[in-house]
Amino acid sequence: MTRRIITAGTFGLGLLSSLTALSPPALADSPVVRVRGTIESVESDHVTIKPRTGQAVSVRFADAMRVAAASKAQIGDIKPDSYIGTAATPQPDGTLKALEVAVFAPSMRGTGDGHYPWDLEKESTMTNGAVGTLAGTTGRTITVTYKGGEKTITVPEDAPIVALNPSDKSVIKVGARVVAITKADATGTVVADRMIVGENGTVPPM
C-alpha cells in the first residue's frame, strides 16, 4: 500500500489557499468605474442600472454606501465660499471650461478636494474646492481654491448646474438617473461605495 507523505510545505500551501478562500472580497486594488445611467430595478441590496450605452449592470450596495441627491440649481447658487465640484476641459490660455457644476451642501464641504483627471470627456478634469471670486457681468468666471492650488473656471450658459445634498437609499428609485462610483470585488461583483441620484428628473451631470 502506498503511503501519502504530506510535507510541511504542502500543508502550508493548503492552509494558505484555504485562508485566501475564506478572506472577504477585496476592493482596494480594483479600478474605480463610474456607472452612469437610469435605474431599471431596485432590490434590498442592489440595483440594476441601464448605462447610456451598453448592457444593464447589476450594482451591489457597499455596507457603508453614501448617497447624495442631485437637484436642479442655477448660476446664482454659486456664491463666494460655496464648495463646488466641476468637471471641465482645459483651454489654450490655461483656464478651464466647465462641463458641469455641482454645488455641495455645507455638510459635504471637503468632498473630493483637489484637481485630478476625470472620465466625462477626453482630457476632462474634476476640480473640487471653495469658490474664491466670481467675475464677469453674469458671474460665470470663477476661481476655485483647493488644497495645493487654484483654478480659474468659466461656466458656459449651457453647462448644467446641480445642487448635491446628503441623502439615503429612499431616493434610489426606478427611473431615476444615477452615477454610481464602483469597484469590482474579488468575485467580479460590481460594488458601489457612493451613489449620486437625481431627484424629480434631474440628471446628475458628473
C-alpha positions in Angstrom: 0.0 0.0 0.0 1.4 3.4 -1.0 1.8 5.8 1.9 0.9 9.5 1.2 3.5 11.8 2.7 2.4 15.3 3.4 5.3 17.7 3.7 5.3 20.9 5.8 5.4 22.9 2.5 2.4 21.1 1.1 0.4 21.7 4.3 1.4 25.4 4.3 0.2 25.9 0.7 -3.1 24.2 1.5 -3.6 26.3 4.6 -2.8 29.5 2.6 -5.3 28.5 -0.1 -8.0 27.9 2.5 -7.4 31.2 4.2 -7.5 33.0 0.9 -10.8 31.4 0.0 -12.2 32.5 3.4 -11.0 36.0 3.1 -13.5 38.7 2.4 -13.5 40.1 -1.2 -11.0 43.0 -1.5 -11.8 46.2 -3.4 -8.6 48.2 -2.7 -6.8 47.1 -5.9 -9.8 47.4 -8.3 -10.0 50.5 -10.5 -12.8 52.9 -9.9 -15.6 52.7 -12.5 -18.4 55.3 -12.7 -21.6 53.7 -13.9 -23.9 56.4 -15.3 -27.4 55.7 -16.4 -31.0 55.0 -15.4 -32.1 52.8 -12.6 -34.1 49.8 -14.0 -34.8 47.9 -10.9 -34.2 48.2 -7.1 -33.7 45.3 -4.7 -32.7 45.4 -1.0 -29.0 45.1 -1.6 -28.5 46.1 -5.3 -29.8 47.9 -8.3 -29.8 47.3 -12.0 -28.6 50.3 -14.0 -29.0 50.8 -17.7 -26.0 52.8 -18.8 -26.1 55.4 -21.5 -24.6 52.8 -23.8 -24.2 49.1 -23.5 -26.0 46.4 -21.4 -27.6 46.8 -18.0 -25.3 46.5 -15.0 -26.1 45.0 -11.6 -24.6 47.1 -8.8 -24.5 45.9 -5.2 -24.6 48.4 -2.3 -21.5 48.5 -0.2 -22.2 48.2 3.5 -21.4 51.8 4.2 -22.5 53.3 0.9 -23.0 57.0 0.8 -25.9 58.5 -1.1 -26.3 62.1 -2.4 -29.3 63.6 -4.1 -28.9 65.9 -7.1 -31.5 68.6 -7.8 -31.5 71.4 -10.4 -29.7 74.6 -9.5 -28.6 77.7 -11.3 -25.6 80.0 -11.6 -26.9 82.2 -8.8 -26.5 79.3 -6.4 -22.7 79.5 -6.8 -21.5 82.2 -4.3 -18.2 83.2 -2.9 -17.1 80.4 -0.5 -19.5 77.9 -1.9 -18.0 74.4 -2.1 -18.3 73.0 -5.6 -17.1 70.3 -7.9 -16.8 70.9 -11.6 -15.8 68.7 -14.5 -14.1 70.8 -17.1 -11.9 70.8 -20.1 -8.6 72.8 -20.5 -8.4 75.9 -22.6 -5.5 77.3 -24.5 -5.0 80.2 -22.0 -4.6 77.7 -19.1 -8.1 78.2 -17.7 -10.8 75.6 -17.6 -14.3 75.5 -19.3 -16.9 73.8 -17.1 -18.8 70.8 -18.5 -21.0 70.8 -15.3 -21.0 72.2 -11.8 -22.2 70.6 -8.6 -22.8 72.8 -5.6 -22.3 70.8 -2.4 -24.4 71.2 0.8 -22.4 72.8 3.6 -22.2 69.4 5.4 -20.5 67.9 2.4 -17.7 70.5 2.3 -14.3 69.0 1.6 -15.7 66.1 -0.5 -13.1 65.1 -3.1 -11.0 68.2 -2.6 -8.4 68.7 -5.3 -7.8 68.7 -9.0 -7.5 65.4 -10.9 -8.3 63.6 -14.1 -12.0 62.8 -14.9 -13.7 60.5 -17.4 -16.6 62.6 -18.6 -14.8 63.6 -21.8 -11.4 63.3 -23.3 -8.8 65.2 -21.2 -11.5 66.4 -18.8 -10.7 67.0 -15.1 -12.5 67.4 -11.9 -11.9 70.3 -9.6 -13.4 70.3 -6.1 -12.9 73.3 -3.8 -14.1 76.5 -2.4 -15.2 79.4 -4.7 -12.9 82.4 -4.2 -14.3 85.1 -6.6 -17.0 85.5 -9.2 -16.1 87.6 -12.2 -17.8 88.9 -15.4 -21.2 90.5 -15.8 -23.0 87.3 -15.1 -20.6 85.8 -12.6 -19.7 82.9 -14.9 -15.9 83.1 -14.4 -14.9 81.7 -11.0 -11.8 80.8 -9.1 -11.8 77.6 -7.2 -9.3 77.0 -4.4 -8.3 73.6 -3.2 -5.5 72.2 -1.1 -2.4 72.9 -3.0 -3.8 75.0 -5.8 -6.3 77.2 -7.6 -8.1 77.1 -10.9 -9.9 79.7 -13.0 -13.1 78.2 -14.5 -15.6 79.7 -16.9 -19.1 78.3 -16.7 -20.9 78.4 -20.1 -24.6 79.2 -20.4 -25.3 75.6 -21.4 -23.3 73.9 -18.6 -25.7 72.0 -16.3 -25.6 73.0 -12.6 -27.0 70.9 -9.8 -27.1 71.0 -6.0 -25.9 68.0 -4.0 -27.3 67.1 -0.6 -26.7 64.1 1.6 -29.5 61.6 1.4 -30.3 57.9 1.8 -31.5 54.9 -0.1 -35.0 56.2 -0.2 -34.1 58.3 -3.3 -32.9 55.2 -5.2 -36.0 54.6 -7.4 -36.8 53.0 -10.7 -36.4 55.6 -13.5 -34.1 57.9 -11.5 -30.9 58.9 -13.2 -27.8 57.9 -11.3 -24.0 58.0 -11.1 -22.6 55.0 -9.2 -19.0 55.1 -8.1 -18.0 51.5 -8.1 -15.2 48.9 -7.8 -15.3 45.2 -8.6 -14.7 42.8 -5.7 -12.7 39.6 -5.8 -15.7 37.7 -7.3 -16.2 40.3 -10.1 -19.3 41.8 -8.4 -19.7 45.5 -9.1 -20.0 47.3 -5.7 -21.0 50.9 -5.2 -19.3 52.9 -2.5 -21.2 56.1 -3.4 -24.2 56.9 -5.5 -25.5 60.3 -6.8 -29.2 60.0 -7.6 -31.2 62.6 -9.5 -34.4 63.8 -7.9 -37.5 64.9 -9.9 -36.0 64.1 -13.2 -32.6 65.7 -12.6 -29.7 64.1 -14.4 -26.5 64.1 -12.3 -24.2 65.6 -14.9 -20.9 64.4 -13.5 
